[in-house]
């Protein structure tokens, strides 16, 4: 048989992905066709992609109501902050940004009140977390391992009442913890 046009194959894959979509190392694909499908997906993994420049057109204006897991490991972005559209994923439980080139998270990250696991490991340019970080009331696991430029944790950090596991190993610039750190009553595992 003849080889299928990659653009046609891509669009067919998007059309038929009912619950999960995994995009690994895909460059040069047209991501604008994703938009109308985002509301049905529970899991999206887009490792090793240019994001948000490629995925942003597909995310614009989407409510992302079904999205529970978003994995964006090792994405090299031209902008250095988390795309605004992700903040609308109110049901998001797992967010993985491991190894991404970001310097900060938006204040509105605190709106992701269902998030239970956040992996920011090896985001080597991440220098701070926003004050709204304490609003992540369901957060149980936070991985900041290898965030070598992280200088401080926000005062609101102690409000993470569900936090059970925290990994700060390799955060070489982190010299002190906020006073509110002692309020983390659910904390069971701390890696320094």
ABEGO torsion letter per residue (X at the ends): XBBBBAAAAAAAAAAABAABBBBBGBBGBBAAAAAAAAAABABBBBBGBBOAAAAAAAABGBAGAABABBBABGBBBABABBBAAAAABAABABBBABGBBBABBBAAAAABAABABBBABGBAABABBBAAAAABAABABBBABGBAABABBBAAAAABAABABBBABGBAABABBBAAAAABAABABBBX
